[in-house]
Every structure is written in C-alpha cells, then in structure tokens.
C-alpha cells in the first residue's frame, strides 16, 4: 500500500510502501523499503529512509516509539553469499538492539539511531537489501481476530506514517 503519486509501478523495488502478507504461519504487516543492487541513487526511497534516520530525530523517535509500543521488529535481508536475513533490530531501553543469529552463534549490540542509519548504509554495499519494519501475527491469533485484524494493521500503518512520509518524499 502506498500513495499513488509516490509509487513507481515500473520499478517496484525502489519504493517505500506498507505491506500485508499472509502465509501458513499467519499474517505479517508493516512498512517496507528496499534497495536493489548497484550504486545507490539519491532519488531512491532507500536513500531518503536512511537519511531520515540519520538526520531527523523526529523520524528516529517516531520509529523507535512505534517499535516499542507495538512490539515491531526491523528485519534486514541482504544479498551476502545468498539473499537472507542478516539482522533483527528491536527497540530497547536505550535506543535499538541489533541482533544477528548464525548456526553457531548469536551476536547482539546496542545502537543509537545514528548508528542504525550507519549500519543500514553499509549493509551489503552495491547489493540488494530490504528492510521490513512490522510484526507477525500467528495464524491462530489472526483467525481469531476476524475482521479486527484490519484495525491492528491500520494502527501500525498510522504509527509508521511519519517514517513512510520521510522515505517517500512526503
């Protein structure tokens, strides 16, 4: 979901947008912004998103507050050896907690908003990267919510609207 005037249907991977996906596991929803491979361009939503996190305290604070109040995760996928999840970032008492799991170890570290922006800037340079800021509702819970799930999705979209606006040229 995105504003029509801010969405490039020809180059969908360049957009910032809200998402809702369903699977056997349940429903995932929130905000997505991605970066295709190659040299990053200033006109991409990715550039606006990272700049907003780096330069605009209001956007950082809004995102962190939404993450804390709605139990959202910022999940980073990137092309390294293969395309996959490279980090999960949550809100913590200080700012953000970066976490990475591999088959043989778990690593975590605290990050400020500026450090988060630096991390995203440097993830898999010149390669595809996607950020999903949202939550997942189990199949059982989503089925039990019935039409109320629409309210839950709308609540997250409204909470993340300033992040979307900053990323999409609003």
Rosetta silent file (secondary structure, phi, psi, omega in degrees, C-alpha in Angstrom):
SEQUENCE: XXXXXXXXXXXXXXXXXXXXXXXXXXXXXXXXXXXXXXXXXXXXXXXXXXXXXXXXXXXXXXXXXXXXXXXXXXXXXXXXXXXXXXXXXXXXXXXXXXXXXXXXXXXXXXXXXXXXXXXXXXXXXXXXXXXXXXXXXXXXXXXXXXXXXXXXXXXXXXXXXXXXXXXXXX
SCORE:     score description
SCORE:     0.000 S_00000001
   1 L     0.000  131.594  179.805    0.000    0.000    0.000 S_00000001
   2 L  -158.513  161.003  174.082    1.376    3.350   -0.978 S_00000001
   3 L   -69.360  132.928 -176.695    0.256    6.724   -2.205 S_00000001
   4 H   -57.280  -39.304 -177.805   -0.222    6.522   -5.942 S_00000001
   5 H   -73.865   -6.703  179.445    1.660    9.772   -6.539 S_00000001
   6 H  -118.725   15.555 -174.655    4.692    8.379   -4.672 S_00000001
   7 L  -121.118  127.257  178.575    4.763    4.883   -6.169 S_00000001
   8 L   -99.088   99.934 -178.463    6.738    3.800   -9.225 S_00000001
   9 L   -66.610  -21.916  179.788    4.874    0.816  -10.661 S_00000001
  10 L   -79.274  -29.788 -177.573    7.624    0.214  -13.209 S_00000001
  11 L  -128.492   66.710 -172.680   10.373   -0.078  -10.559 S_00000001
  12 H   -57.690  -31.510 -177.869    8.579   -1.502   -7.540 S_00000001
  13 H   -68.933   -9.728 -179.680   11.793   -2.379   -5.697 S_00000001
  14 H   -92.288   -3.297 -172.295   12.614    1.342   -5.417 S_00000001
  15 L   -93.000  155.281  163.245    9.501    2.225   -3.409 S_00000001
  16 E   -98.260  138.897 -177.574    8.675    2.654    0.229 S_00000001
  17 E  -160.787  161.496  170.360    5.314    1.060    0.995 S_00000001
  18 E   -87.929  150.336 -178.293    3.185   -0.601    3.613 S_00000001
  19 E  -133.220  152.906  170.142    2.784   -4.350    3.249 S_00000001
  20 E  -139.761  123.069  176.969    0.434   -7.121    4.302 S_00000001
  21 E  -130.862  147.081  177.013    1.341  -10.730    3.530 S_00000001
  22 E  -120.112  150.657  176.317   -0.296  -13.980    4.506 S_00000001
  23 E  -152.911 -178.213  176.754    1.174  -17.455    4.767 S_00000001
  24 L   -62.414  -24.786 -178.902    0.503  -20.718    6.564 S_00000001
  25 L   -79.561  -22.687 -178.413    2.259  -19.167    9.575 S_00000001
  26 E   144.830 -145.527 -176.868   -0.072  -16.165    9.811 S_00000001
  27 E  -123.229  132.604  173.965   -0.127  -12.527    8.753 S_00000001
  28 E  -114.852  141.624 -178.922    2.827  -10.132    8.526 S_00000001
  29 E  -155.989  154.015  179.708    2.306   -6.396    8.152 S_00000001
  30 E   154.475 -141.388 -174.883    4.120   -3.095    8.417 S_00000001
  31 E  -116.935  141.009  177.775    6.469   -0.903    6.388 S_00000001
  32 E  -132.098  140.763  168.987    8.976   -1.962    3.717 S_00000001
  33 E  -143.836  140.838 -176.725   11.753   -0.151    1.912 S_00000001
  34 E  -134.130  169.502  178.460   14.346   -1.775   -0.294 S_00000001
  35 E  -136.474  119.060  175.987   17.470   -1.184   -2.273 S_00000001
  36 L   -73.062  171.693  177.224   18.228   -3.075   -5.484 S_00000001
  37 L   -66.680  162.228  179.579   21.792   -3.987   -6.316 S_00000001
  38 L   104.428 -178.672 -179.618   24.105   -1.402   -7.801 S_00000001
  39 L   -67.910  130.919 -179.380   25.134    2.103   -6.855 S_00000001
  40 L   -70.517  135.651  179.137   22.612    3.768   -4.556 S_00000001
  41 L  -107.342  145.734 -178.914   20.909    6.829   -6.046 S_00000001
  42 L   -61.735  -23.888 -176.659   19.745    9.840   -4.053 S_00000001
  43 L   -81.393   -8.437 -178.306   16.283    9.610   -5.636 S_00000001
  44 L   -76.658  148.045  175.550   15.557    6.152   -4.168 S_00000001
  45 H   -58.409  -33.755  178.758   13.273    5.735   -1.164 S_00000001
  46 H   -56.889  -46.051 -179.417   16.123    3.792    0.479 S_00000001
  47 H   -62.246  -42.994  179.234   18.300    6.926    0.456 S_00000001
  48 H   -64.917  -40.359  179.298   15.513    9.036    1.946 S_00000001
  49 H   -62.017  -51.403 -178.454   14.851    6.404    4.646 S_00000001
  50 H   -64.518  -40.590  177.847   18.499    6.145    5.719 S_00000001
  51 H   -63.276  -41.887  179.361   18.933    9.944    5.602 S_00000001
  52 H   -62.986  -41.894  177.836   15.814   10.461    7.710 S_00000001
  53 H   -64.432  -37.092 -178.115   17.088    8.007   10.331 S_00000001
  54 H   -74.947  -41.636 -168.230   20.463    9.711   10.343 S_00000001
  55 H  -106.350  -18.883 -172.738   19.368   13.349   10.248 S_00000001
  56 L  -116.604  101.769 -178.889   15.834   13.634   11.623 S_00000001
  57 H   -57.163  -37.011 -179.671   15.419   12.930   15.320 S_00000001
  58 H   -59.004  -42.891 -179.893   11.624   13.099   14.953 S_00000001
  59 H   -67.618  -45.597  177.713   11.640   10.200   12.478 S_00000001
  60 H   -58.325  -47.675 -177.927   14.024    8.124   14.642 S_00000001
  61 H   -65.063  -41.050  177.991   11.950    8.774   17.759 S_00000001
  62 H   -61.451  -44.941 -179.294    8.677    8.009   15.976 S_00000001
  63 H   -64.569  -46.452 -178.766   10.068    4.752   14.639 S_00000001
  64 H   -63.836  -42.799  178.515   11.526    3.687   17.981 S_00000001
  65 H   -61.936  -44.960  178.048    8.327    4.570   19.853 S_00000001
  66 H   -61.714  -40.777  179.280    6.224    2.616   17.352 S_00000001
  67 H   -62.340  -42.365 -178.377    8.599   -0.340   17.662 S_00000001
  68 H   -71.417  -49.047 -175.474    8.347   -0.288   21.442 S_00000001
  69 H   -69.079  -31.351 -175.011    4.602    0.347   21.759 S_00000001
  70 H  -111.231    8.362  179.022    3.557   -2.128   19.053 S_00000001
  71 L    54.127   51.351 -179.829    6.318   -4.730   19.519 S_00000001
  72 L   -92.714  150.684  173.608    7.646   -4.239   15.995 S_00000001
  73 E  -115.366  144.491  170.914   10.856   -5.683   14.608 S_00000001
  74 E  -103.496  110.664 -176.021   13.029   -4.175   11.932 S_00000001
  75 E  -107.396  128.181 -176.527   14.230   -7.166    9.921 S_00000001
  76 E  -108.637  124.893  174.024   17.061   -6.701    7.441 S_00000001
  77 E  -113.573  140.227  179.233   17.511   -9.002    4.460 S_00000001
  78 E  -151.002  158.324  174.662   20.516   -8.651    2.190 S_00000001
  79 E   -86.450  107.910  172.276   22.425  -10.392   -0.536 S_00000001
  80 L  -111.311 -103.500  171.197   25.644  -11.582    1.010 S_00000001
  81 L   -72.948  -41.171  172.435   26.632  -15.083   -0.072 S_00000001
  82 L  -141.724  168.621 -178.864   22.925  -15.601   -0.743 S_00000001
  83 E   -77.445  126.781  178.635   19.843  -13.482   -0.064 S_00000001
  84 E  -173.132  177.339 -179.730   18.636  -13.907    3.507 S_00000001
  85 E   -69.431  129.198  179.084   18.017  -12.338    6.885 S_00000001
  86 E  -113.751  -16.326  179.119   21.130  -10.645    8.231 S_00000001
  87 E  -163.577  153.113  170.604   19.745   -8.830   11.282 S_00000001
  88 E  -127.106  128.332 -177.045   16.735   -8.284   13.508 S_00000001
  89 E  -120.819  131.531  179.455   16.546   -4.949   15.289 S_00000001
  90 E  -123.802  166.343  173.336   14.242   -4.199   18.194 S_00000001
  91 E   -80.858  141.244  173.181   13.652   -1.210   20.449 S_00000001
  92 L  -131.025 -175.866 -175.013   15.384   -1.391   23.805 S_00000001
  93 L   -64.370  -24.159 -179.684   15.616    0.880   26.830 S_00000001
  94 L   -92.032  -52.906  179.990   18.443    2.901   25.258 S_00000001
  95 L  -166.639  -83.329 -178.382   17.536    3.040   21.567 S_00000001
  96 E  -134.112  151.917  175.058   17.876   -0.075   19.392 S_00000001
  97 E  -120.171  115.643  177.840   19.177   -3.602   19.835 S_00000001
  98 E   -89.092  132.875 -179.329   20.809   -5.187   16.771 S_00000001
  99 E  -133.785  139.089  176.387   20.776   -8.987   16.734 S_00000001
 100 E  -135.919  131.432  177.419   22.312  -11.495   14.349 S_00000001
 101 E  -118.480  133.828  171.084   21.985  -15.260   14.547 S_00000001
 102 E  -124.709  170.540 -178.207   24.067  -17.772   12.663 S_00000001
 103 L   -56.097  -28.086 -175.633   24.066  -21.547   13.103 S_00000001
 104 L  -111.144   -2.386  179.252   26.952  -21.356   15.567 S_00000001
 105 E  -162.598  159.534  172.854   26.463  -18.060   17.424 S_00000001
 106 E  -121.617  132.421 -179.853   24.198  -15.194   18.435 S_00000001
 107 E  -124.729  140.013  174.164   25.526  -11.645   18.478 S_00000001
 108 E  -143.587  153.974  175.690   23.780   -8.533   19.780 S_00000001
 109 E  -157.262  150.266  177.359   24.722   -4.927   20.382 S_00000001
 110 E   -81.208  145.470  179.812   23.033   -1.702   21.342 S_00000001
 111 E  -137.438  144.075  169.139   22.801    1.025   18.707 S_00000001
 112 L   -80.483  172.469  176.283   21.776    4.655   18.665 S_00000001
 113 H   -61.864  -39.109  178.430   19.551    5.877   15.863 S_00000001
 114 H   -65.955  -39.862  178.265   22.562    7.335   14.087 S_00000001
 115 H   -66.337  -35.215  176.363   24.435    4.016   14.401 S_00000001
 116 H   -62.670  -44.992  178.183   21.413    2.218   12.985 S_00000001
 117 H   -61.138  -42.517  177.699   21.455    4.540    9.967 S_00000001
 118 H   -62.246  -42.280  178.639   25.201    3.919    9.524 S_00000001
 119 H   -59.663  -48.707 -178.709   24.640    0.169    9.738 S_00000001
 120 H   -63.750  -36.543  178.033   21.907    0.269    7.078 S_00000001
 121 H   -60.823  -35.418 -174.136   24.072    2.469    4.862 S_00000001
 122 H   -97.491   -2.986 -178.531   26.837   -0.129    4.977 S_00000001
 123 L   -67.071  126.755  174.412   24.863   -3.378    4.702 S_00000001
 124 L    39.197   65.385 -177.622   25.896   -5.389    1.638 S_00000001
 125 L   -52.305  136.883  177.908   27.207   -2.420   -0.386 S_00000001
 126 L    63.094   15.238  177.715   26.040   -2.393   -4.005 S_00000001
 127 L  -125.045  162.980 -178.883   23.874   -5.452   -3.393 S_00000001
 128 L   -59.214  140.749  177.378   20.173   -5.940   -2.816 S_00000001
 129 E  -150.390  139.655  178.043   18.878   -5.114    0.664 S_00000001
 130 E  -133.604  142.216  176.297   15.351   -4.955    2.117 S_00000001
 131 E  -120.184  129.085  175.745   14.053   -3.676    5.438 S_00000001
 132 E  -119.057  116.194  178.764   10.735   -4.814    6.869 S_00000001
 133 E  -108.560  104.371 -175.734    9.524   -2.872    9.894 S_00000001
 134 E  -175.585 -154.301 -179.260    6.488   -4.640   11.261 S_00000001
 135 E  -145.782  164.067  176.992    5.085   -7.572   13.101 S_00000001
 136 E  -121.551  135.558  176.735    3.797  -11.033   12.530 S_00000001
 137 E  -111.138  130.654 -178.129    0.549  -12.372   13.922 S_00000001
 138 E   -60.629  159.964  179.344    0.224  -16.130   14.236 S_00000001
 139 H   -57.876  -45.932 -178.576   -2.310  -17.969   12.146 S_00000001
 140 H   -61.942  -46.178 -178.938   -4.391  -18.795   15.217 S_00000001
 141 H   -66.948  -40.911 -179.576   -4.389  -15.234   16.514 S_00000001
 142 H   -67.533  -37.640  177.155   -5.148  -13.729   13.100 S_00000001
 143 H   -66.309  -39.911  178.726   -8.028  -16.161   12.536 S_00000001
 144 H   -67.797  -28.119 -179.223   -9.360  -15.349   15.996 S_00000001
 145 H   -72.189  -24.366 -178.850   -9.124  -11.625   15.312 S_00000001
 146 L    57.466 -136.546 -179.319  -11.525  -11.902   12.380 S_00000001
 147 L   -70.826  -13.443  177.238  -12.175   -8.514   10.816 S_00000001
 148 H   -63.448  -17.219  178.274  -10.472   -6.893   13.819 S_00000001
 149 H   -63.171  -28.605  177.909   -7.171   -7.643   12.135 S_00000001
 150 H   -61.890  -40.527  178.273   -7.882   -4.692    9.847 S_00000001
 151 H   -64.239  -40.763  179.193   -7.797   -2.398   12.893 S_00000001
 152 H   -63.225  -42.875  179.198   -4.459   -3.876   14.017 S_00000001
 153 H   -65.478  -45.065  179.928   -2.956   -3.334   10.563 S_00000001
 154 H   -62.093  -38.553  179.758   -4.326    0.214   10.329 S_00000001
 155 H   -61.443  -42.860  178.720   -2.924    1.047   13.775 S_00000001
 156 H   -67.198  -43.818  178.982    0.587    0.019   12.691 S_00000001
 157 H   -59.963  -42.916  178.437    0.316    1.909    9.393 S_00000001
 158 H   -65.032  -41.084  179.647   -0.753    5.073   11.218 S_00000001
 159 H   -63.760  -32.991 -177.182    2.064    4.722   13.761 S_00000001
 160 H   -96.535    2.884 -178.303    4.607    4.354   10.936 S_00000001
 161 H   -55.676  -41.831  177.374    3.158    7.046    8.657 S_00000001
 162 H   -62.497  -32.571  177.193    5.897    9.599    9.525 S_00000001
 163 H   -68.869  -43.663  176.915    8.553    7.008    8.584 S_00000001
 164 H   -60.832  -48.305 -179.659    6.752    6.325    5.300 S_00000001
 165 H   -57.970  -43.682 -179.719    6.396   10.058    4.577 S_00000001
 166 H   -65.909  -29.069 -177.043   10.099   10.669    5.230 S_00000001
 167 H   -87.395  -22.544 -172.947   11.027    7.760    2.949 S_00000001
 168 H  -111.148   10.628  176.817    8.669    8.503    0.100 S_00000001
 169 L    86.665   25.421 -176.986    9.113   12.234   -0.336 S_00000001
 170 L   -85.052    0.000    0.000    6.161   13.337    1.783 S_00000001
